[in-house]
Amino acid sequence: MLAVAVRVFNERGYDGTSMEDLARALGVTKGAIYHHYSGKEELLRQSLDRALDGLFAVTREPGATSGPAVDRLEHVLRRAVAVLVERLPHVTLLLRVRGNTDVEQRALERRREFDRFVSDLVREGRAAGDVRPDLDPAVASRLLFGMVNSITEWYRPGHGLDAAGLGDTVAAMAFDGLRAQE
């Protein structure tokens, strides 16, 4: 049920999706949905939690908690790409919420918390001399994750790079850039 609801939310928008739309897509009655979920908002919450819980699990991994900040940042970036690929519909939905409900507001606050974690890594890397001193940590983290988040718009599983290859490409772009090394 959750997978179908997330697909419909992503197609129609959460606000544009009714319980009737969900029942029709599932081929069940609205009552059948209410038997398993308290409503549309619970489906939204569960989906957003899947995306956010995956990202926050990355922040607790050894690669994100020990070593030089720039290495931890690269680990978080690569693993965030993996989470996005593994949970693509849920992350796509997360990136589309606007804060119109309490569930959405809670999800946006958790996203901001994740953004602060990444900004802190950039800040630590800058202080250690491993990240350019002229980069604002908050802007750098937004740009890094803007690149990661844009993957939801074009990535299709099974068509080209897998999660590891995609993570390698994003990390190479973020940490080495486009210019060929001389």
KELO-79404 format. One record per residue: residue in three letters; residue number from 1; z, y, x of N, C-alpha, C in turn. Coordinates in Angstrom, 3 decimals. Layout:
+--------+------+----------+----------+----------+----------+----------+----------+----------+----------+----------+
| koltor | zaza |     n.c3 |     n.c2 |     n.c1 |    ca.c3 |    ca.c2 |    ca.c1 |     c.c3 |     c.c2 |     c.c1 |
+--------+------+----------+----------+----------+----------+----------+----------+----------+----------+----------+
|    ALA |  NUM |        Z |        Y |        X |        Z |        Y |        X |        Z |        Y |        X |
...
+--------+------+----------+----------+----------+----------+----------+----------+----------+----------+----------+
***
This chain:
+--------+------+----------+----------+----------+----------+----------+----------+----------+----------+----------+
| koltor | zaza |     n.c3 |     n.c2 |     n.c1 |    ca.c3 |    ca.c2 |    ca.c1 |     c.c3 |     c.c2 |     c.c1 |
+--------+------+----------+----------+----------+----------+----------+----------+----------+----------+----------+
|    MET |    1 |    0.000 |   -1.201 |    0.827 |    0.000 |    0.000 |    0.000 |    0.000 |    1.260 |    0.868 |
|    LEU |    2 |    0.828 |    1.248 |    1.903 |    0.927 |    2.434 |    2.749 |   -0.403 |    2.737 |    3.421 |
|    ALA |    3 |   -1.074 |    1.721 |    3.933 |   -2.355 |    1.943 |    4.613 |   -3.376 |    2.579 |    3.681 |
|    VAL |    4 |   -3.450 |    2.111 |    2.459 |   -4.403 |    2.670 |    1.495 |   -3.993 |    4.091 |    1.122 |
|    ALA |    5 |   -2.701 |    4.315 |    0.911 |   -2.237 |    5.665 |    0.565 |   -2.571 |    6.656 |    1.677 |
|    VAL |    6 |   -2.361 |    6.255 |    2.915 |   -2.659 |    7.145 |    4.047 |   -4.146 |    7.443 |    4.108 |
|    ARG |    7 |   -4.969 |    6.431 |    3.873 |   -6.421 |    6.658 |    3.857 |   -6.795 |    7.682 |    2.796 |
|    VAL |    8 |   -6.214 |    7.532 |    1.605 |   -6.527 |    8.455 |    0.507 |   -5.987 |    9.854 |    0.831 |
|    PHE |    9 |   -4.786 |    9.944 |    1.377 |   -4.236 |   11.258 |    1.772 |   -5.161 |   11.938 |    2.782 |
|    ASN |   10 |   -5.654 |   11.162 |    3.739 |   -6.539 |   11.741 |    4.760 |   -7.879 |   12.158 |    4.177 |
|    GLU |   11 |   -8.349 |   11.432 |    3.184 |   -9.638 |   11.771 |    2.553 |   -9.515 |   12.966 |    1.621 |
|    ARG |   12 |   -8.474 |   12.989 |    0.796 |   -8.351 |   13.994 |   -0.266 |   -7.355 |   15.098 |    0.034 |
|    GLY |   13 |   -6.533 |   14.881 |    1.063 |   -5.415 |   15.783 |    1.304 |   -4.221 |   15.312 |    0.504 |
|    TYR |   14 |   -3.048 |   15.490 |    1.046 |   -1.847 |   15.042 |    0.344 |   -1.709 |   15.757 |   -0.997 |
|    ASP |   15 |   -1.846 |   17.088 |   -0.983 |   -1.683 |   17.858 |   -2.217 |   -2.765 |   17.530 |   -3.239 |
|    GLY |   16 |   -3.933 |   17.110 |   -2.763 |   -5.038 |   16.802 |   -3.664 |   -5.045 |   15.373 |   -4.165 |
|    THR |   17 |   -4.025 |   14.603 |   -3.796 |   -3.949 |   13.200 |   -4.194 |   -2.877 |   13.017 |   -5.254 |
|    SER |   18 |   -3.242 |   12.418 |   -6.363 |   -2.271 |   12.126 |   -7.423 |   -1.863 |   10.662 |   -7.343 |
|    MET |   19 |   -0.797 |   10.329 |   -8.028 |   -0.397 |    8.921 |   -8.123 |   -1.494 |    8.110 |   -8.811 |
|    GLU |   20 |   -2.193 |    8.713 |   -9.734 |   -3.317 |    8.040 |  -10.394 |   -4.410 |    7.719 |   -9.378 |
|    ASP |   21 |   -4.690 |    8.664 |   -8.461 |   -5.674 |    8.411 |   -7.401 |   -5.246 |    7.226 |   -6.545 |
|    LEU |   22 |   -3.962 |    7.194 |   -6.199 |   -3.452 |    6.098 |   -5.372 |   -3.541 |    4.764 |   -6.107 |
|    ALA |   23 |   -3.156 |    4.753 |   -7.374 |   -3.214 |    3.521 |   -8.163 |   -4.651 |    3.015 |   -8.256 |
|    ARG |   24 |   -5.577 |    3.924 |   -8.474 |   -6.994 |    3.544 |   -8.583 |   -7.480 |    2.950 |   -7.253 |
|    ALA |   25 |   -7.139 |    3.598 |   -6.132 |   -7.567 |    3.110 |   -4.818 |   -6.954 |    1.752 |   -4.489 |
|    LEU |   26 |   -5.752 |    1.530 |   -4.964 |   -5.062 |    0.266 |   -4.707 |   -5.450 |   -0.823 |   -5.699 |
|    GLY |   27 |   -6.016 |   -0.427 |   -6.828 |   -6.352 |   -1.390 |   -7.862 |   -5.125 |   -1.918 |   -8.588 |
|    VAL |   28 |   -4.108 |   -1.061 |   -8.712 |   -2.866 |   -1.437 |   -9.398 |   -2.479 |   -0.310 |  -10.355 |
|    THR |   29 |   -1.421 |   -0.535 |  -11.093 |   -0.912 |    0.522 |  -11.971 |    0.019 |    1.433 |  -11.169 |
|    LYS |   30 |    0.248 |    2.618 |  -11.708 |    1.223 |    3.518 |  -11.074 |    2.595 |    2.857 |  -11.040 |
|    GLY |   31 |    2.924 |    2.106 |  -12.080 |    4.205 |    1.412 |  -12.131 |    4.376 |    0.436 |  -10.972 |
|    ALA |   32 |    3.289 |   -0.211 |  -10.573 |    3.361 |   -1.137 |   -9.434 |    3.702 |   -0.391 |   -8.154 |
|    ILE |   33 |    3.168 |    0.806 |   -8.012 |    3.500 |    1.610 |   -6.826 |    4.970 |    2.007 |   -6.881 |
|    TYR |   34 |    5.413 |    2.468 |   -8.038 |    6.816 |    2.891 |   -8.185 |    7.793 |    1.721 |   -8.004 |
|    HIS |   35 |    7.317 |    0.512 |   -8.191 |    8.166 |   -0.653 |   -7.950 |    8.522 |   -0.767 |   -6.462 |
|    HIS |   36 |    7.613 |   -0.319 |   -5.593 |    7.810 |   -0.444 |   -4.146 |    8.198 |    0.870 |   -3.464 |
|    TYR |   37 |    7.801 |    1.977 |   -4.036 |    8.045 |    3.300 |   -3.438 |    8.554 |    4.243 |   -4.520 |
|    SER |   38 |    9.402 |    5.169 |   -4.116 |    9.932 |    6.115 |   -5.094 |    8.870 |    7.106 |   -5.555 |
|    GLY |   39 |    7.803 |    7.228 |   -4.801 |    6.727 |    8.132 |   -5.190 |    5.841 |    8.478 |   -4.022 |
|    LYS |   40 |    4.969 |    9.412 |   -4.262 |    3.984 |    9.852 |   -3.291 |    4.659 |   10.403 |   -2.032 |
|    GLU |   41 |    5.760 |   11.126 |   -2.230 |    6.440 |   11.735 |   -1.087 |    7.040 |   10.681 |   -0.154 |
|    GLU |   42 |    7.511 |    9.579 |   -0.704 |    8.035 |    8.516 |    0.162 |    6.917 |    7.894 |    0.997 |
|    LEU |   43 |    5.750 |    7.723 |    0.405 |    4.602 |    7.220 |    1.159 |    4.256 |    8.173 |    2.298 |
|    LEU |   44 |    4.275 |    9.462 |    2.010 |    4.011 |   10.470 |    3.036 |    5.056 |   10.386 |    4.141 |
|    ARG |   45 |    6.326 |   10.319 |    3.763 |    7.407 |   10.270 |    4.750 |    7.264 |    9.059 |    5.655 |
|    GLN |   46 |    6.997 |    7.898 |    5.065 |    6.873 |    6.693 |    5.879 |    5.711 |    6.795 |    6.855 |
|    SER |   47 |    4.616 |    7.365 |    6.424 |    3.465 |    7.527 |    7.312 |    3.777 |    8.498 |    8.452 |
|    LEU |   48 |    4.335 |    9.634 |    8.117 |    4.648 |   10.631 |    9.143 |    5.678 |   10.093 |   10.125 |
|    ASP |   49 |    6.640 |    9.335 |    9.614 |    7.641 |    8.731 |   10.507 |    6.998 |    7.730 |   11.462 |
|    ARG |   50 |    6.002 |    6.998 |   11.000 |    5.322 |    6.060 |   11.909 |    4.683 |    6.794 |   13.068 |
|    ALA |   51 |    4.055 |    7.907 |   12.790 |    3.432 |    8.690 |   13.859 |    4.492 |    9.276 |   14.786 |
|    LEU |   52 |    5.470 |    9.933 |   14.214 |    6.486 |   10.618 |   15.022 |    7.398 |    9.646 |   15.753 |
|    ASP |   53 |    7.767 |    8.556 |   15.116 |    8.614 |    7.575 |   15.798 |    7.897 |    7.013 |   17.021 |
|    GLY |   54 |    6.598 |    6.820 |   16.915 |    5.823 |    6.350 |   18.066 |    5.849 |    7.342 |   19.207 |
|    LEU |   55 |    5.689 |    8.612 |   18.900 |    5.717 |    9.643 |   19.939 |    7.098 |    9.760 |   20.572 |
|    PHE |   56 |    8.127 |    9.729 |   19.752 |    9.476 |    9.856 |   20.305 |    9.878 |    8.617 |   21.097 |
|    ALA |   57 |    9.347 |    7.453 |   20.753 |    9.614 |    6.254 |   21.559 |    9.067 |    6.448 |   22.971 |
|    VAL |   58 |    7.935 |    7.122 |   23.083 |    7.353 |    7.410 |   24.392 |    8.318 |    8.236 |   25.245 |
|    THR |   59 |    9.005 |    9.190 |   24.631 |    9.902 |   10.075 |   25.396 |   11.109 |    9.336 |   25.956 |
|    ARG |   60 |   11.374 |    8.132 |   25.454 |   12.513 |    7.348 |   25.938 |   12.106 |    6.260 |   26.927 |
|    GLU |   61 |   10.826 |    6.104 |   27.163 |   10.356 |    5.104 |   28.112 |   10.729 |    5.498 |   29.533 |
|    PRO |   62 |   10.936 |    4.529 |   30.423 |   11.304 |    4.849 |   31.808 |   10.332 |    5.823 |   32.487 |
|    GLY |   63 |    9.040 |    5.686 |   32.211 |    8.057 |    6.590 |   32.804 |    8.206 |    8.032 |   32.357 |
|    ALA |   64 |    8.881 |    8.255 |   31.234 |    9.092 |    9.609 |   30.716 |   10.457 |   10.162 |   31.076 |
|    THR |   65 |   11.323 |    9.309 |   31.630 |   12.706 |    9.738 |   31.865 |   13.106 |    9.772 |   33.335 |
|    SER |   66 |   12.282 |    9.210 |   34.221 |   12.650 |    9.235 |   35.639 |   11.436 |    9.531 |   36.500 |
|    GLY |   67 |   11.699 |   10.126 |   37.635 |   10.632 |   10.496 |   38.559 |   10.312 |   11.974 |   38.459 |
|    PRO |   68 |    9.350 |   12.413 |   39.268 |    8.940 |   13.822 |   39.227 |    8.431 |   14.219 |   37.839 |
|    ALA |   69 |    8.705 |   15.430 |   37.452 |    8.326 |   15.907 |   36.114 |    6.836 |   15.780 |   35.859 |
|    VAL |   70 |    6.007 |   16.063 |   36.852 |    4.565 |   15.988 |   36.632 |    4.134 |   14.539 |   36.362 |
|    ASP |   71 |    4.781 |   13.578 |   37.001 |    4.486 |   12.167 |   36.722 |    4.968 |   11.778 |   35.332 |
|    ARG |   72 |    6.122 |   12.290 |   34.931 |    6.634 |   12.023 |   33.585 |    5.704 |   12.628 |   32.545 |
|    LEU |   73 |    5.206 |   13.824 |   32.830 |    4.270 |   14.494 |   31.925 |    2.998 |   13.666 |   31.774 |
|    GLU |   74 |    2.474 |   13.168 |   32.880 |    1.268 |   12.346 |   32.803 |    1.534 |   11.073 |   32.000 |
|    HIS |   75 |    2.700 |   10.473 |   32.210 |    3.058 |    9.276 |   31.443 |    3.083 |    9.586 |   29.941 |
|    VAL |   76 |    3.730 |   10.673 |   29.570 |    3.827 |   11.044 |   28.154 |    2.436 |   11.310 |   27.583 |
|    LEU |   77 |    1.597 |   11.986 |   28.346 |    0.243 |   12.280 |   27.887 |   -0.543 |   10.985 |   27.646 |
|    ARG |   78 |   -0.531 |   10.089 |   28.617 |   -1.265 |    8.822 |   28.483 |   -0.730 |    7.992 |   27.308 |
|    ARG |   79 |    0.571 |    7.902 |   27.208 |    1.173 |    7.084 |   26.147 |    0.991 |    7.726 |   24.773 |
|    ALA |   80 |    0.965 |    9.058 |   24.721 |    0.699 |    9.725 |   23.442 |   -0.708 |    9.395 |   22.961 |
|    VAL |   81 |   -1.661 |    9.298 |   23.888 |   -3.010 |    8.885 |   23.520 |   -2.969 |    7.465 |   22.948 |
|    ALA |   82 |   -2.203 |    6.587 |   23.582 |   -2.096 |    5.210 |   23.090 |   -1.489 |    5.167 |   21.693 |
|    VAL |   83 |   -0.452 |    5.968 |   21.463 |    0.162 |    6.024 |   20.134 |   -0.857 |    6.530 |   19.118 |
|    LEU |   84 |   -1.602 |    7.543 |   19.488 |   -2.611 |    8.084 |   18.579 |   -3.623 |    7.006 |   18.211 |
|    VAL |   85 |   -4.097 |    6.250 |   19.192 |   -5.087 |    5.207 |   18.922 |   -4.475 |    4.102 |   18.067 |
|    GLU |   86 |   -3.263 |    3.672 |   18.400 |   -2.600 |    2.585 |   17.669 |   -2.259 |    2.970 |   16.231 |
|    ARG |   87 |   -1.958 |    4.234 |   16.029 |   -1.505 |    4.705 |   14.708 |   -2.393 |    5.835 |   14.191 |
|    LEU |   88 |   -3.674 |    5.712 |   14.438 |   -4.637 |    6.783 |   14.161 |   -4.528 |    7.389 |   12.761 |
|    PRO |   89 |   -4.517 |    6.600 |   11.673 |   -4.436 |    7.231 |   10.349 |   -3.143 |    8.029 |   10.149 |
|    HIS |   90 |   -2.042 |    7.518 |   10.698 |   -0.751 |    8.192 |   10.533 |   -0.702 |    9.486 |   11.354 |
|    VAL |   91 |   -1.221 |    9.442 |   12.579 |   -1.240 |   10.649 |   13.415 |   -2.199 |   11.673 |   12.809 |
|    THR |   92 |   -3.320 |   11.208 |   12.291 |   -4.267 |   12.126 |   11.635 |   -3.574 |   12.857 |   10.487 |
|    LEU |   93 |   -2.850 |   12.111 |    9.681 |   -2.128 |   12.725 |    8.568 |   -1.081 |   13.712 |    9.083 |
|    LEU |   94 |   -0.348 |   13.324 |   10.117 |    0.651 |   14.225 |   10.702 |    0.028 |   15.551 |   11.116 |
|    LEU |   95 |   -1.129 |   15.498 |   11.717 |   -1.775 |   16.719 |   12.204 |   -2.322 |   17.588 |   11.078 |
|    ARG |   96 |   -2.359 |   17.059 |    9.876 |   -2.890 |   17.815 |    8.733 |   -1.812 |   18.411 |    7.833 |
|    VAL |   97 |   -0.552 |   18.040 |    8.036 |    0.486 |   18.582 |    7.157 |    0.706 |   20.058 |    7.449 |
|    ARG |   98 |    1.083 |   20.800 |    6.411 |    1.231 |   22.255 |    6.524 |    2.619 |   22.761 |    6.161 |
|    GLY |   99 |    3.505 |   21.873 |    5.790 |    4.860 |   22.311 |    5.468 |    5.068 |   22.651 |    4.009 |
|    ASN |  100 |    4.246 |   22.105 |    3.134 |    4.346 |   22.426 |    1.713 |    5.469 |   21.689 |    0.993 |
|    THR |  101 |    6.033 |   20.659 |    1.619 |    7.125 |   19.899 |    1.008 |    8.254 |   19.766 |    2.023 |
|    ASP |  102 |    9.403 |   19.324 |    1.569 |   10.520 |   19.084 |    2.487 |   10.151 |   18.030 |    3.532 |
|    VAL |  103 |    9.439 |   16.994 |    3.116 |    9.019 |   15.940 |    4.046 |    8.107 |   16.532 |    5.117 |
|    GLU |  104 |    7.176 |   17.360 |    4.717 |    6.271 |   17.990 |    5.679 |    7.026 |   18.934 |    6.609 |
|    GLN |  105 |    7.960 |   19.682 |    6.072 |    8.742 |   20.599 |    6.915 |    9.549 |   19.831 |    7.950 |
|    ARG |  106 |   10.135 |   18.713 |    7.544 |   10.892 |   17.877 |    8.479 |    9.966 |   17.336 |    9.565 |
|    ALA |  107 |    8.772 |   16.901 |    9.190 |    7.806 |   16.389 |   10.162 |    7.376 |   17.481 |   11.134 |
|    LEU |  108 |    7.157 |   18.678 |   10.633 |    6.771 |   19.782 |   11.513 |    7.886 |   20.136 |   12.491 |
|    GLU |  109 |    9.129 |   20.053 |   12.050 |   10.250 |   20.313 |   12.956 |   10.302 |   19.250 |   14.054 |
|    ARG |  110 |   10.074 |   18.009 |   13.686 |   10.048 |   16.947 |   14.701 |    8.885 |   17.150 |   15.665 |
|    ARG |  111 |    7.758 |   17.599 |   15.172 |    6.619 |   17.907 |   16.066 |    6.997 |   19.001 |   17.037 |
|    ARG |  112 |    7.687 |   20.024 |   16.556 |    8.120 |   21.117 |   17.437 |    9.100 |   20.599 |   18.493 |
|    GLU |  113 |    9.954 |   19.664 |   18.100 |   10.891 |   19.060 |   19.053 |   10.126 |   18.305 |   20.149 |
|    PHE |  114 |    9.101 |   17.579 |   19.761 |    8.267 |   16.879 |   20.744 |    7.564 |   17.895 |   21.645 |
|    ASP |  115 |    7.039 |   18.957 |   21.066 |    6.388 |   20.009 |   21.850 |    7.353 |   20.614 |   22.877 |
|    ARG |  116 |    8.606 |   20.813 |   22.476 |    9.604 |   21.350 |   23.414 |    9.846 |   20.382 |   24.560 |
|    PHE |  117 |    9.881 |   19.089 |   24.261 |   10.054 |   18.075 |   25.303 |    8.930 |   18.198 |   26.337 |
|    VAL |  118 |    7.696 |   18.301 |   25.860 |    6.545 |   18.410 |   26.751 |    6.595 |   19.731 |   27.520 |
|    SER |  119 |    6.906 |   20.824 |   26.844 |    7.018 |   22.127 |   27.522 |    8.063 |   22.089 |   28.623 |
|    ASP |  120 |    9.171 |   21.416 |   28.360 |   10.220 |   21.293 |   29.370 |    9.723 |   20.524 |   30.591 |
|    LEU |  121 |    8.906 |   19.501 |   30.380 |    8.337 |   18.773 |   31.516 |    7.419 |   19.671 |   32.340 |
|    VAL |  122 |    6.598 |   20.476 |   31.665 |    5.728 |   21.412 |   32.376 |    6.587 |   22.410 |   33.151 |
|    ARG |  123 |    7.628 |   22.915 |   32.516 |    8.532 |   23.874 |   33.158 |    9.184 |   23.252 |   34.401 |
|    GLU |  124 |    9.665 |   22.013 |   34.271 |   10.274 |   21.323 |   35.413 |    9.250 |   21.106 |   36.524 |
|    GLY |  125 |    8.045 |   20.715 |   36.161 |    6.989 |   20.510 |   37.153 |    6.628 |   21.792 |   37.865 |
|    ARG |  126 |    6.635 |   22.875 |   37.140 |    6.354 |   24.176 |   37.751 |    7.458 |   24.552 |   38.720 |
|    ALA |  127 |    8.708 |   24.349 |   38.324 |    9.847 |   24.668 |   39.193 |    9.834 |   23.818 |   40.463 |
|    ALA |  128 |    9.342 |   22.586 |   40.356 |    9.284 |   21.693 |   41.513 |    8.069 |   21.970 |   42.395 |
|    GLY |  129 |    7.184 |   22.845 |   41.943 |    5.985 |   23.161 |   42.711 |    4.829 |   22.202 |   42.478 |
|    ASP |  130 |    4.939 |   21.321 |   41.479 |    3.887 |   20.347 |   41.191 |    2.916 |   20.820 |   40.112 |
|    VAL |  131 |    3.268 |   21.874 |   39.422 |    2.418 |   22.471 |   38.388 |    2.203 |   23.924 |   38.778 |
|    ARG |  132 |    1.010 |   24.413 |   38.565 |    0.683 |   25.798 |   38.936 |    1.704 |   26.775 |   38.375 |
|    PRO |  133 |    2.158 |   27.714 |   39.189 |    3.186 |   28.666 |   38.747 |    2.677 |   29.706 |   37.757 |
|    ASP |  134 |    1.358 |   29.881 |   37.662 |    0.804 |   30.901 |   36.766 |    0.604 |   30.398 |   35.344 |
|    LEU |  135 |    0.949 |   29.129 |   35.079 |    0.770 |   28.579 |   33.733 |    2.048 |   28.699 |   32.921 |
|    ASP |  136 |    1.918 |   29.237 |   31.728 |    3.046 |   29.291 |   30.809 |    3.271 |   27.877 |   30.266 |
|    PRO |  137 |    4.493 |   27.344 |   30.410 |    4.739 |   25.959 |   29.975 |    4.414 |   25.689 |   28.507 |
|    ALA |  138 |    4.755 |   26.618 |   27.625 |    4.484 |   26.391 |   26.198 |    2.987 |   26.372 |   25.925 |
|    VAL |  139 |    2.252 |   27.275 |   26.550 |    0.803 |   27.315 |   26.355 |    0.159 |   26.076 |   26.967 |
|    ALA |  140 |    0.598 |   25.712 |   28.173 |    0.032 |   24.528 |   28.824 |    0.261 |   23.273 |   27.982 |
|    SER |  141 |    1.454 |   23.117 |   27.437 |    1.718 |   21.920 |   26.627 |    0.889 |   21.938 |   25.355 |
|    ARG |  142 |    0.698 |   23.109 |   24.748 |   -0.138 |   23.184 |   23.542 |   -1.588 |   22.819 |   23.861 |
|    LEU |  143 |   -2.074 |   23.304 |   25.004 |   -3.449 |   22.991 |   25.387 |   -3.615 |   21.504 |   25.696 |
|    LEU |  144 |   -2.638 |   20.926 |   26.410 |   -2.703 |   19.490 |   26.701 |   -2.757 |   18.685 |   25.413 |
|    PHE |  145 |   -1.852 |   19.000 |   24.491 |   -1.803 |   18.207 |   23.265 |   -2.843 |   18.645 |   22.248 |
|    GLY |  146 |   -3.421 |   19.820 |   22.413 |   -4.595 |   20.170 |   21.619 |   -5.741 |   19.231 |   21.964 |
|    MET |  147 |   -5.870 |   18.930 |   23.270 |   -6.894 |   17.991 |   23.717 |   -6.606 |   16.597 |   23.148 |
|    VAL |  148 |   -5.369 |   16.156 |   23.254 |   -5.006 |   14.837 |   22.717 |   -5.223 |   14.796 |   21.211 |
|    ASN |  149 |   -4.722 |   15.789 |   20.507 |   -4.801 |   15.786 |   19.045 |   -6.230 |   15.850 |   18.530 |
|    SER |  150 |   -7.129 |   16.465 |   19.298 |   -8.525 |   16.549 |   18.853 |   -9.171 |   15.165 |   18.777 |
|    ILE |  151 |   -8.580 |   14.193 |   19.442 |   -9.127 |   12.834 |   19.422 |   -9.204 |   12.302 |   17.988 |
|    THR |  152 |   -8.284 |   12.725 |   17.133 |   -8.300 |   12.238 |   15.745 |   -9.588 |   12.608 |   15.021 |
|    GLU |  153 |  -10.251 |   13.646 |   15.474 |  -11.456 |   14.130 |   14.789 |  -12.695 |   13.319 |   15.116 |
|    TRP |  154 |  -12.709 |   12.651 |   16.258 |  -13.942 |   11.969 |   16.655 |  -13.764 |   10.522 |   17.072 |
|    TYR |  155 |  -12.559 |   10.102 |   17.394 |  -12.367 |    8.751 |   17.901 |  -12.497 |    7.723 |   16.784 |
|    ARG |  156 |  -13.250 |    6.676 |   17.056 |  -13.390 |    5.557 |   16.139 |  -13.116 |    4.278 |   16.915 |
|    PRO |  157 |  -12.066 |    3.549 |   16.561 |  -11.743 |    2.307 |   17.272 |  -12.942 |    1.370 |   17.328 |
|    GLY |  158 |  -13.113 |    0.735 |   18.484 |  -14.192 |   -0.222 |   18.645 |  -15.527 |    0.392 |   19.012 |
|    HIS |  159 |  -15.574 |    1.696 |   19.159 |  -16.817 |    2.387 |   19.521 |  -16.601 |    3.148 |   20.824 |
|    GLY |  160 |  -16.670 |    2.467 |   21.932 |  -16.509 |    3.146 |   23.217 |  -15.180 |    2.815 |   23.862 |
|    LEU |  161 |  -14.523 |    3.810 |   24.375 |  -13.290 |    3.622 |   25.138 |  -12.161 |    3.029 |   24.313 |
|    ASP |  162 |  -11.373 |    2.185 |   24.968 |  -10.143 |    1.708 |   24.343 |   -9.033 |    2.711 |   24.649 |
|    ALA |  163 |   -7.831 |    2.432 |   24.190 |   -6.721 |    3.381 |   24.362 |   -6.447 |    3.679 |   25.824 |
|    ALA |  164 |   -6.449 |    2.659 |   26.682 |   -6.162 |    2.877 |   28.103 |   -7.254 |    3.720 |   28.753 |
|    GLY |  165 |   -8.518 |    3.401 |   28.473 |   -9.621 |    4.177 |   29.045 |   -9.617 |    5.608 |   28.554 |
|    LEU |  166 |   -9.303 |    5.781 |   27.303 |   -9.220 |    7.131 |   26.741 |   -8.067 |    7.900 |   27.383 |
|    GLY |  167 |   -6.918 |    7.234 |   27.566 |   -5.784 |    7.864 |   28.240 |   -6.131 |    8.247 |   29.664 |
|    ASP |  168 |   -6.865 |    7.388 |   30.369 |   -7.290 |    7.699 |   31.739 |   -8.174 |    8.943 |   31.757 |
|    THR |  169 |   -9.096 |    9.023 |   30.815 |  -10.009 |   10.165 |   30.759 |   -9.264 |   11.458 |   30.447 |
|    VAL |  170 |   -8.361 |   11.411 |   29.487 |   -7.580 |   12.606 |   29.138 |   -6.723 |   13.030 |   30.328 |
|    ALA |  171 |   -6.070 |   12.078 |   30.989 |   -5.234 |   12.411 |   32.146 |   -6.078 |   12.994 |   33.277 |
|    ALA |  172 |   -7.257 |   12.439 |   33.519 |   -8.131 |   12.967 |   34.569 |   -8.544 |   14.403 |   34.254 |
|    MET |  173 |   -8.902 |   14.650 |   32.997 |   -9.280 |   16.012 |   32.597 |   -8.099 |   16.971 |   32.742 |
|    ALA |  174 |   -6.944 |   16.529 |   32.305 |   -5.769 |   17.401 |   32.310 |   -5.262 |   17.680 |   33.712 |
|    PHE |  175 |   -5.279 |   16.676 |   34.561 |   -4.650 |   16.846 |   35.869 |   -5.640 |   17.094 |   37.005 |
|    ASP |  176 |   -6.928 |   16.718 |   36.821 |   -7.914 |   16.920 |   37.880 |   -9.033 |   17.871 |   37.477 |
|    GLY |  177 |   -9.259 |   18.056 |   36.190 |  -10.296 |   18.962 |   35.718 |  -11.689 |   18.362 |   35.770 |
|    LEU |  178 |  -12.672 |   19.196 |   35.480 |  -14.072 |   18.769 |   35.456 |  -14.761 |   18.865 |   36.806 |
|    ARG |  179 |  -14.325 |   19.796 |   37.600 |  -15.017 |   20.061 |   38.850 |  -14.889 |   18.873 |   39.796 |
|    ALA |  180 |  -16.037 |   18.467 |   40.379 |  -16.029 |   17.365 |   41.347 |  -15.189 |   17.764 |   42.550 |
|    GLN |  181 |  -14.427 |   16.819 |   43.060 |  -13.565 |   17.071 |   44.227 |  -14.438 |   17.074 |   45.488 |
|    GLU |  182 |  -14.223 |   18.056 |   46.332 |  -15.028 |   18.165 |   47.572 |  -14.340 |   17.484 |   48.717 |
+--------+------+----------+----------+----------+----------+----------+----------+----------+----------+----------+
***
